[in-house]
Amino acid sequence: MVGQATRQILCAWALLLPAISFGFTVRTTFPQTSSLSGRSASSSTELGAKSLIVVSPPGGVGEVSAVKAATMGASVKWFVVSPPPAADVLPGTQEQVVLSQQALKEIADAGGKVELAGSDSPSLLIPQDDQQSAIAAVSTWCGAADAIVCTYDGAEISIKKQEDQERQAVWKNAIKVAAKEATKSVSGNKVAVLSAEEAVVMAGDEEEESKGGIGNLVGSLLGSKVDIPSTLADAMGSARNSLTLRYGKLFGTPESSPDFSPLVGGPKKFPELCEEYLMRNIRVDPTLSMSGNLMLSGSTTRSSRHAIGEAAARMALDLVPVQLGLDVSISSQLGSDPVTSAMWEEEYTRVKEMLSSGKGAQLFSNEFGSVPDVPRLADWLATKWAPAVLRTYDIAAIRVGARPVYVTQPQEDVVEIVWQKLVDFESVIVGKMTIQVSDTGLVALRGAGDAARGFGEISRVPLAGEDVLVRRLAEASSQAIEKGLANKPAKKTIEIQMPAPEKPVEPVAVVSSLQSSGTIVEKSAAAPSTETGPRQAGVRRSKERSRGKRRKSAPTEESE
């Protein structure tokens, strides 16, 4: 039996009717469904009329993904999860879907299609047997699709008291429930767009997370018996076609929003471009790599919503080379040139090559000029350096979870530092750091743990104390040179070739038909005389001057 909330979601407002009854408003002037459907034949040129489902809050990365996919010719169904009632959202967070006329025109010109539906958060946390529940309507409306994109971006509430934390949890739990229902009929890629701060659940912790957590706690407080997944990735399933896209500190407004402007403060005498246009360059890295670890460690890495949304759409629609279970992080770099399709393919191809060559899990590398005795250097790392580091306060102070415990040397040129964790009062290996010594340097890689206990995959997050070991390993490289275990690399001399001196240009004789009238000899000016005058030679005047003579003469008797 389809309840009242289900009938509301399935009503024919796909592109035109506002969904006021779902807790949010759609103020758009979407073209009629028939007008876009009539042009769907042209969309097969690039994507073959692929279908995409987007589950997200209003605005944010979800809006960018939906609009970008539609402008590339895809048929998009965007299910919007609105905030709970009385939720004080953060400034800049959208509570309704509003698209600009320019975005609608680009969608129509590309032959794409966007359909909208949605629900408020509490309706998705009501059991299906209740008439007010909207759970069954999600899978019914979404139907079968080729791919899906899900994200939390936009579900931000101003946390001022305990009730606000509960509303925040309700909103995210509703997104996870909607993602779980919408994924049931998806046959292709499933992309989970997560923040770098989102915890990655390891294989051995999935059982613990499924037993409880904040999701089930909030559900029990609301009197709900809905099965709430522990994470968004868990809601989308653990199939091999599940992909993960991570971002740093997000910035920017979707270009499809009427509030977006490429100029800061509007047109001015001296215009200034916004950050979205000044930081267009992208860098894609495996989450296992050093760059991915920096993002996961809470660094100030920033990511543009434009880049993240477009990347999610391209990954879902197979427009970039991806592999099964891919987990990447994207950061925005300075650069005002737009990112082309060739640049996207180049970045993802580089990531694929890194993962296939084993460099994806590389934590540290250092080059030497030469290593005279490789086993001796490896033995020094295993017996002297590593035990001393494990006894430091930074490592010994780790009291919770996994920690580096001991060092082994399985081969004469390989050193392994083993992480262990106490599970059911038994020590279980959860990960390793493998240091490989060669004739030219050393490389540190992150390794997997005990596969029999559920730790057969390489951890996607830095292990506890891993940053300390990497920092100390850099110091050990310098110590190895001081102890004579390795030679310093030779300095590279750069030869600067000076340009050859230019030959003097010989004047070319002027060819003329005029006959010269003879050579005119110019008289040179007379050289100034070097002789000095009489005054300069010290000669006195030959005759005294008469002026003032009377004053100098003595007075006569007659004058007296």
Secondary structure per residue as TSV (DSSP state, phi and psi in degrees):
chain	resnum	aa	ss	phi	psi
A	1	M	-	360.0	128.9
A	2	V	-	-88.6	121.1
A	3	G	-	-78.8	-177.0
A	4	Q	H	-65.8	-43.1
A	5	A	H	-65.1	-34.8
A	6	T	H	-65.8	-42.4
A	7	R	H	-65.1	-33.0
A	8	Q	H	-65.6	-41.5
A	9	I	H	-69.9	-36.1
A	10	L	T	-86.2	3.9
A	11	C	S	-67.8	161.9
A	12	A	S	-84.0	67.0
A	13	W	-	-117.3	26.0
A	14	A	S	-45.2	-47.1
A	15	L	S	-126.2	-1.8
A	16	L	S	-128.2	-39.1
A	17	L	S	-83.6	128.1
A	18	P	-	-65.6	142.3
A	19	A	-	-100.9	61.5
A	20	I	G	-66.6	-31.1
A	21	S	G	-73.1	-5.8
A	22	F	G	-101.8	12.9
A	23	G	T	88.1	3.3
A	24	F	-	-145.9	165.2
A	25	T	-	-120.2	141.9
A	26	V	B	-113.4	106.3
A	27	R	-	-104.6	82.8
A	28	T	-	-135.2	167.1
A	29	T	-	-121.8	61.5
A	30	F	-	-61.9	145.4
A	31	P	-	-64.3	158.7
A	32	Q	-	-62.4	149.3
A	33	T	H	-58.2	-39.1
A	34	S	H	-66.6	-35.0
A	35	S	H	-66.8	-35.4
A	36	L	H	-80.0	-35.5
A	37	S	H	-65.9	-31.6
A	38	G	T	-67.1	-21.5
A	39	R	T	-99.2	6.8
A	40	S	G	-66.5	-15.7
A	41	A	G	-66.5	-32.2
A	42	S	G	-75.1	-17.0
A	43	S	G	-72.3	-16.2
A	44	S	G	-75.3	-5.1
A	45	T	G	-66.4	-37.7
A	46	E	T	-106.8	-42.7
A	47	L	S	-110.6	-7.0
A	48	G	S	66.4	35.6
A	49	A	S	56.1	49.3
A	50	K	-	-75.6	152.8
A	51	S	E	-111.9	143.6
A	52	L	E	-136.7	138.6
A	53	I	E	-110.4	134.1
A	54	V	E	-122.1	125.4
A	55	V	E	-118.3	118.7
A	56	S	E	-167.5	169.6
A	57	P	S	-70.8	172.9
A	58	P	S	-62.9	143.3
A	59	G	S	70.4	-161.2
A	60	G	H	68.4	-152.8
A	61	V	H	-63.5	-35.3
A	62	G	H	-60.7	-41.2
A	63	E	H	-65.7	-42.2
A	64	V	H	-62.4	-43.3
A	65	S	H	-63.6	-44.4
A	66	A	H	-64.1	-45.6
A	67	V	H	-70.5	-41.6
A	68	K	H	-62.3	-43.7
A	69	A	H	-64.1	-38.5
A	70	A	H	-68.9	-37.2
A	71	T	H	-70.6	-15.5
A	72	M	T	-94.8	9.6
A	73	G	T	96.1	8.4
A	74	A	-	-87.2	159.3
A	75	S	E	-97.8	113.3
A	76	V	E	-111.9	135.8
A	77	K	E	-116.9	115.9
A	78	W	E	-108.0	112.8
A	79	F	E	-99.1	117.3
A	80	V	E	-102.7	128.2
A	81	V	E	-104.0	115.0
A	82	S	E	-86.9	161.0
A	83	P	-	-69.7	161.5
A	84	P	-	-65.9	159.6
A	85	P	T	-61.9	147.9
A	86	A	T	63.2	25.0
A	87	A	-	-89.5	128.6
A	88	D	-	-92.0	92.6
A	89	V	B	-73.7	158.5
A	90	L	-	-70.3	153.4
A	91	P	T	-59.5	137.0
A	92	G	T	91.6	-11.9
A	93	T	-	-82.4	129.5
A	94	Q	-	-81.3	139.7
A	95	E	S	-109.0	-2.1
A	96	Q	S	-147.9	160.4
A	97	V	B	-95.3	120.5
A	98	V	-	-136.1	119.7
A	99	L	-	-112.9	145.6
A	100	S	-	-78.4	161.3
A	101	Q	H	-65.5	-34.2
A	102	Q	H	-63.9	-40.2
A	103	A	H	-65.2	-40.5
A	104	L	H	-65.6	-36.8
A	105	K	H	-66.9	-41.1
A	106	E	H	-64.9	-37.7
A	107	I	H	-64.1	-43.8
A	108	A	H	-66.7	-39.8
A	109	D	H	-66.8	-32.6
A	110	A	H	-80.9	-9.0
A	111	G	T	80.2	14.4
A	112	G	-	-84.4	-178.1
A	113	K	E	-152.1	138.4
A	114	V	E	-127.6	125.6
A	115	E	E	-117.6	139.4
A	116	L	E	-117.3	141.7
A	117	A	E	-155.0	168.3
A	118	G	E	-176.8	179.0
A	119	S	E	-156.4	156.8
A	120	D	E	-78.8	161.7
A	121	S	T	-63.7	-46.2
A	122	P	G	-60.9	-30.8
A	123	S	G	-66.6	-23.5
A	124	L	G	-87.4	-5.0
A	125	L	G	-110.6	15.3
A	126	I	S	-99.7	137.0
A	127	P	-	-55.0	152.0
A	128	Q	T	-65.2	-26.3
A	129	D	T	-74.3	-7.0
A	130	D	S	-88.1	141.4
A	131	Q	T	-67.8	-23.4
A	132	Q	T	-84.1	-2.8
A	133	S	-	-75.5	142.1
A	134	A	-	-112.0	11.4
A	135	I	H	-66.7	-49.7
A	136	A	H	-64.3	-29.1
A	137	A	H	-71.1	-23.2
A	138	V	H	-64.8	-54.3
A	139	S	H	-66.2	-33.1
A	140	T	H	-66.5	-44.0
A	141	W	H	-74.1	-41.2
A	142	C	H	-67.0	-42.3
A	143	G	-	64.8	-157.8
A	144	A	S	-81.2	143.6
A	145	A	B	-150.3	163.0
A	146	D	S	-83.9	-27.5
A	147	A	E	-157.5	167.4
A	148	I	E	-147.1	146.4
A	149	V	E	-129.4	129.1
A	150	C	E	-130.2	141.8
A	151	T	E	-153.9	155.8
A	152	Y	-	-91.2	-14.5
A	153	D	T	-56.2	126.8
A	154	G	T	108.6	-17.2
A	155	A	-	-88.5	66.7
A	156	E	-	-118.7	125.2
A	157	I	B	-121.0	140.0
A	158	S	-	-69.2	113.2
A	159	I	-	-86.0	108.4
A	160	K	-	-120.3	-23.7
A	161	K	S	-151.6	179.7
A	162	Q	H	-62.7	-35.8
A	163	E	H	-64.2	-31.9
A	164	D	H	-67.1	-37.5
A	165	Q	H	-63.9	-38.1
A	166	E	H	-67.0	-40.3
A	167	R	H	-64.7	-39.1
A	168	Q	H	-60.7	-44.4
A	169	A	H	-65.8	-38.2
A	170	V	H	-62.6	-42.9
A	171	W	H	-62.8	-48.1
A	172	K	H	-68.1	-36.4
A	173	N	H	-64.4	-37.7
A	174	A	H	-64.4	-37.7
A	175	I	H	-64.8	-40.7
A	176	K	H	-65.2	-40.0
A	177	V	H	-66.1	-43.1
A	178	A	H	-64.2	-39.1
A	179	A	H	-64.6	-39.0
A	180	K	H	-63.6	-41.9
A	181	E	H	-71.6	-39.1
A	182	A	H	-72.2	-22.2
A	183	T	G	-81.2	-12.5
A	184	K	G	-59.3	-35.9
A	185	S	G	-110.1	22.3
A	186	V	B	-92.4	127.9
A	187	S	-	-100.2	-16.6
A	188	G	S	-108.4	-142.9
A	189	N	-	-69.5	143.7
A	190	K	E	-122.6	109.9
A	191	V	E	-106.2	120.9
A	192	A	E	-102.7	117.5
A	193	V	E	-97.8	111.7
A	194	L	E	-125.1	155.0
A	195	S	E	-75.1	153.6
A	196	A	T	-64.9	-20.3
A	197	E	T	-81.4	-12.9
A	198	E	S	-67.3	132.0
A	199	A	-	-69.3	136.5
A	200	V	-	-94.2	118.7
A	201	V	-	-80.8	121.1
A	202	M	-	-78.1	166.0
A	203	A	G	-60.4	-38.3
A	204	G	G	-74.6	-14.8
A	205	D	G	-99.5	-4.4
A	206	E	H	-63.7	-37.8
A	207	E	H	-66.1	-38.4
A	208	E	H	-68.5	-39.3
A	209	E	H	-68.2	-34.4
A	210	S	H	-72.0	-17.9
A	211	K	H	-77.8	-23.4
A	212	G	-	-160.2	-138.1
A	213	G	-	108.3	170.6
A	214	I	H	-66.2	-29.6
A	215	G	H	-62.8	-52.7
A	216	N	H	-68.4	-28.3
A	217	L	H	-65.8	-46.7
A	218	V	H	-65.6	-37.7
A	219	G	H	-61.8	-38.8
A	220	S	H	-69.6	-33.9
A	221	L	H	-66.7	-32.4
A	222	L	T	-85.1	2.0
A	223	G	T	73.6	24.9
A	224	S	-	-98.8	143.8
A	225	K	-	-111.1	22.8
A	226	V	-	-76.2	136.1
A	227	D	-	-77.9	108.3
A	228	I	-	-101.0	120.5
A	229	P	-	-62.4	153.5
A	230	S	S	-73.1	-36.5
A	231	T	S	-134.9	166.6
A	232	L	H	-68.1	-37.2
A	233	A	H	-64.6	-37.0
A	234	D	H	-67.1	-34.5
A	235	A	H	-65.6	-31.1
A	236	M	T	-89.2	1.6
A	237	G	-	90.1	160.7
A	238	S	-	-105.4	31.1
A	239	A	-	-69.6	163.0
A	240	R	T	-68.4	-21.0
A	241	N	T	-89.4	13.9
A	242	S	E	-82.7	125.0
A	243	L	E	-117.2	151.3
A	244	T	E	-127.1	130.2
A	245	L	E	-121.5	123.5
A	246	R	E	-114.8	149.9
A	247	Y	E	-134.4	161.2
A	248	G	S	-90.6	-137.4
A	249	K	E	-76.7	114.7
A	250	L	E	-76.5	148.4
A	251	F	E	-148.8	158.8
A	252	G	-	104.2	155.6
A	253	T	-	-111.0	140.2
A	254	P	-	-56.4	140.2
A	255	E	T	-64.5	-25.0
A	256	S	T	-77.1	-6.5
A	257	S	S	-81.9	140.0
A	258	P	T	-64.0	-19.1
A	259	D	T	-82.2	-7.0
A	260	F	-	-79.2	140.0
A	261	S	-	-142.9	131.9
A	262	P	S	-70.8	-13.1
A	263	L	B	-109.6	136.7
A	264	V	T	-75.9	119.1
A	265	G	T	75.9	12.6
A	266	G	S	82.3	-175.1
A	267	P	S	-62.8	132.8
A	268	K	-	-135.4	173.7
A	269	K	S	-64.2	-40.0
A	270	F	S	-118.4	88.2
A	271	P	-	-66.1	151.1
A	272	E	-	-129.2	123.8
A	273	L	B	-73.3	150.0
A	274	C	-	-76.6	168.9
A	275	E	H	-63.5	-33.7
A	276	E	H	-60.0	-29.7
A	277	Y	H	-95.3	-20.8
A	278	L	H	-84.7	-21.7
A	279	M	B	-121.8	63.0
A	280	R	-	-88.7	-25.6
A	281	N	E	-64.0	149.4
A	282	I	E	-126.4	158.7
A	283	R	E	-140.0	124.9
A	284	V	E	-108.2	127.7
A	285	D	E	-134.2	146.5
A	286	P	E	-62.8	143.4
A	287	T	T	-62.7	-24.5
A	288	L	T	-76.1	-16.3
A	289	S	S	-77.4	176.0
A	290	M	H	-64.6	-39.9
A	291	S	H	-65.9	-39.8
A	292	G	H	-65.3	-37.1
A	293	N	H	-65.3	-36.9
A	294	L	H	-62.8	-38.5
A	295	M	H	-68.3	-40.9
A	296	L	H	-70.7	-22.0
A	297	S	T	-82.8	7.8
A	298	G	T	84.6	32.4
A	299	S	-	-78.0	179.6
A	300	T	-	-90.0	25.5
A	301	T	-	-63.1	134.0
A	302	R	E	-114.5	151.1
A	303	S	E	-138.4	135.3
A	304	S	E	-84.4	139.6
A	305	R	H	-62.7	-31.0
A	306	H	H	-62.2	-46.0
A	307	A	H	-70.2	-41.9
A	308	I	H	-66.2	-44.1
A	309	G	H	-64.4	-42.5
A	310	E	H	-67.2	-39.3
A	311	A	H	-62.8	-40.9
A	312	A	H	-63.2	-41.4
A	313	A	H	-66.1	-41.3
A	314	R	H	-68.3	-38.3
A	315	M	H	-65.9	-40.6
A	316	A	H	-68.2	-36.9
A	317	L	T	-93.6	10.4
A	318	D	T	60.1	37.2
A	319	L	-	-91.2	-3.7
A	320	V	S	-132.7	151.9
A	321	P	-	-69.8	115.9
A	322	V	-	-124.6	159.8
A	323	Q	-	-124.6	167.5
A	324	L	T	-62.9	133.9
A	325	G	T	69.7	24.3
A	326	L	-	-65.2	137.1
A	327	D	E	-134.4	108.8
A	328	V	E	-127.6	162.2
A	329	S	E	-125.4	141.9
A	330	I	E	-122.6	131.7
A	331	S	E	-123.8	148.8
A	332	S	E	-95.6	140.9
A	333	Q	E	-122.8	164.3
A	334	L	S	-65.9	139.2
A	335	G	B	152.6	131.3
A	336	S	-	-99.4	-4.0
A	337	D	S	-78.0	136.0
A	338	P	-	-66.1	148.3
A	339	V	-	-82.0	123.2
A	340	T	-	-90.1	170.7
A	341	S	H	-63.0	-36.2
A	342	A	H	-64.6	-36.5
A	343	M	H	-69.0	-38.2
A	344	W	H	-61.8	-46.1
A	345	E	H	-63.8	-37.4
A	346	E	H	-64.6	-42.4
A	347	E	H	-64.6	-45.6
A	348	Y	H	-72.5	-29.6
A	349	T	H	-66.0	-40.2
A	350	R	H	-62.4	-40.4
A	351	V	H	-64.4	-41.2
A	352	K	H	-63.9	-39.8
A	353	E	H	-67.7	-37.0
A	354	M	H	-63.1	-43.0
A	355	L	H	-69.2	-37.2
A	356	S	H	-71.5	-28.9
A	357	S	H	-90.1	-2.8
A	358	G	T	86.9	1.3
A	359	K	G	-81.2	-7.7
A	360	G	G	-64.9	-33.6
A	361	A	G	-98.8	20.3
A	362	Q	E	-76.7	128.5
A	363	L	E	-103.0	-31.3
A	364	F	E	-158.5	147.1
A	365	S	E	-150.4	145.2
A	366	N	E	-148.9	137.3
A	367	E	E	-105.5	138.1
A	368	F	-	-111.0	163.7
A	369	G	S	-66.6	-43.1
A	370	S	B	-169.2	158.3
A	371	V	-	-119.3	107.1
A	372	P	S	-60.6	-39.0
A	373	D	-	-137.8	99.8
A	374	V	H	-63.6	-47.8
A	375	P	H	-59.8	-33.8
A	376	R	H	-66.5	-42.6
A	377	L	H	-65.3	-42.3
A	378	A	H	-64.5	-39.0
A	379	D	H	-66.4	-37.1
A	380	W	H	-64.7	-40.3
A	381	L	I	-64.4	-38.6
A	382	A	I	-78.6	-34.0
A	383	T	I	-104.3	-23.8
A	384	K	I	-111.3	-56.6
A	385	W	I	-71.5	-55.6
A	386	A	H	-60.9	-47.4
A	387	P	H	-59.6	-35.1
A	388	A	H	-67.3	-38.0
A	389	V	H	-69.1	-39.2
A	390	L	H	-66.4	-19.5
A	391	R	T	-90.4	-2.3
A	392	T	S	-71.3	164.1
A	393	Y	H	-66.3	-36.6
A	394	D	H	-59.7	-34.9
A	395	I	H	-88.1	-42.3
A	396	A	H	-67.6	-21.4
A	397	A	T	-79.6	-5.1
A	398	I	-	-76.2	110.7
A	399	R	-	-109.5	-17.9
A	400	V	S	-119.9	137.0
A	401	G	S	80.0	-161.0
A	402	A	-	-75.6	151.3
A	403	R	E	-152.2	152.4
A	404	P	E	-68.9	129.2
A	405	V	E	-113.2	-51.5
A	406	Y	E	-145.7	173.3
A	407	V	E	-123.0	138.9
A	408	T	E	-127.8	161.8
A	409	Q	E	-132.3	84.1
A	410	P	E	-66.4	-29.1
A	411	Q	E	-132.9	164.5
A	412	E	T	-69.2	-17.2
A	413	D	T	-116.9	14.1
A	414	V	E	-129.3	134.5
A	415	V	E	-125.0	132.5
A	416	E	E	-120.7	130.1
A	417	I	E	-105.6	123.3
A	418	V	E	-103.8	132.5
A	419	W	E	-98.6	135.4
A	420	Q	E	-127.6	155.5
A	421	K	E	-139.8	145.5
A	422	L	E	-88.8	112.5
A	423	V	E	-122.4	116.9
A	424	D	T	54.2	43.4
A	425	F	T	62.6	26.4
A	426	E	E	-129.2	139.6
A	427	S	E	-79.2	125.8
A	428	V	E	-122.7	135.0
A	429	I	E	-78.3	119.3
A	430	V	E	-106.1	-14.7
A	431	G	E	-178.1	170.9
A	432	K	E	-145.1	158.7
A	433	M	E	-118.9	116.1
A	434	T	E	-101.4	121.8
A	435	I	E	-106.5	116.0
A	436	Q	E	-104.4	122.9
A	437	V	E	-103.0	132.8
A	438	S	-	-130.2	-176.7
A	439	D	S	-70.4	-17.8
A	440	T	S	-117.3	-3.4
A	441	G	E	166.0	-163.9
A	442	L	E	-141.2	150.4
A	443	V	E	-133.7	136.3
A	444	A	E	-111.7	127.6
A	445	L	E	-122.9	148.9
A	446	R	E	-88.0	132.2
A	447	G	E	-117.5	169.8
A	448	A	-	-83.4	170.7
A	449	G	-	-103.6	-144.9
A	450	D	-	-79.9	112.0
A	451	A	G	-68.1	-30.1
A	452	A	G	-67.4	-23.4
A	453	R	G	-103.2	12.9
A	454	G	T	92.2	14.2
A	455	F	-	-119.5	40.2
A	456	G	-	-80.7	-10.0
A	457	E	S	-102.7	149.9
A	458	I	-	-69.3	133.1
A	459	S	-	-62.9	136.3
A	460	R	S	-86.4	-7.2
A	461	V	S	-116.4	153.4
A	462	P	-	-60.4	137.0
A	463	L	-	-72.9	155.9
A	464	A	T	-62.3	126.9
A	465	G	T	81.2	2.6
A	466	E	H	-66.5	-38.3
A	467	D	H	-64.9	-33.8
A	468	V	H	-66.0	-44.0
A	469	L	H	-65.4	-38.7
A	470	V	H	-65.5	-41.4
A	471	R	H	-65.4	-42.4
A	472	R	H	-69.8	-27.9
A	473	L	H	-68.8	-33.6
A	474	A	H	-64.8	-38.6
A	475	E	H	-68.0	-35.4
A	476	A	H	-64.9	-30.6
A	477	S	H	-63.9	-40.1
A	478	S	H	-69.8	-38.3
A	479	Q	H	-65.3	-34.6
A	480	A	H	-63.1	-35.7
A	481	I	H	-70.5	-40.2
A	482	E	H	-65.3	-34.7
A	483	K	T	-83.9	-2.7
A	484	G	T	81.3	10.8
A	485	L	S	-79.4	-18.2
A	486	A	S	-148.2	156.2
A	487	N	B	-102.4	145.3
A	488	K	-	-68.3	138.9
A	489	P	-	-64.5	142.7
A	490	A	-	-67.4	142.3
A	491	K	-	-71.6	135.3
A	492	K	-	-82.9	118.1
A	493	T	-	-91.1	130.6
A	494	I	-	-101.1	116.7
A	495	E	-	-85.0	121.5
A	496	I	-	-100.5	114.5
A	497	Q	-	-85.0	117.5
A	498	M	-	-77.9	141.1
A	499	P	-	-67.2	142.9
A	500	A	-	-64.6	142.9
A	501	P	-	-64.4	141.3
A	502	E	-	-75.4	139.0
A	503	K	-	-72.9	140.5
A	504	P	-	-63.7	141.4
A	505	V	-	-84.3	122.4
A	506	E	-	-80.0	133.8
A	507	P	-	-66.8	140.6
A	508	V	-	-91.5	133.4
A	509	A	-	-65.5	136.0
A	510	V	-	-83.6	126.4
A	511	V	-	-90.4	122.8
A	512	S	-	-142.9	151.1
A	513	S	S	-91.1	-4.8
A	514	L	-	-79.0	143.3
A	515	Q	-	-95.7	133.5
A	516	S	-	-72.0	141.3
A	517	S	-	-89.0	5.3
A	518	G	-	121.5	166.4
A	519	T	-	-89.7	128.3
A	520	I	-	-95.9	119.2
A	521	V	-	-89.8	119.6
A	522	E	-	-86.8	132.7
A	523	K	-	-80.0	129.5
A	524	S	-	-79.3	147.6
A	525	A	-	-67.0	145.3
A	526	A	-	-64.6	138.3
A	527	A	-	-71.1	141.5
A	528	P	-	-65.3	143.1
A	529	S	-	-72.5	141.0
A	530	T	-	-94.6	-5.0
A	531	E	-	-72.4	146.0
A	532	T	-	-94.8	152.7
A	533	G	-	-77.0	173.4
A	534	P	T	-65.8	-36.0
A	535	R	T	-65.6	-39.7
A	536	Q	T	-70.1	-24.6
A	537	A	T	-81.3	-5.1
A	538	G	T	93.7	13.0
A	539	V	-	-78.5	134.9
A	540	R	-	-86.2	165.5
A	541	R	-	-65.5	143.2
A	542	S	S	-75.8	-20.6
A	543	K	S	-137.5	132.0
A	544	E	-	-73.0	151.4
A	545	R	-	-77.6	145.1
A	546	S	-	-81.0	-17.3
A	547	R	T	-72.3	125.7
A	548	G	T	80.7	14.5
A	549	K	H	-72.0	-38.0
A	550	R	H	-65.4	-33.3
A	551	R	H	-71.1	-29.8
A	552	K	H	-83.6	-22.7
A	553	S	S	-75.8	150.1
A	554	A	-	-74.4	150.7
A	555	P	-	-70.9	140.6
A	556	T	-	-89.9	169.9
A	557	E	T	-70.4	-34.6
A	558	E	T	-64.0	-37.0
A	559	S	T	-70.8	-24.1
A	560	E	-	-77.2	360.0
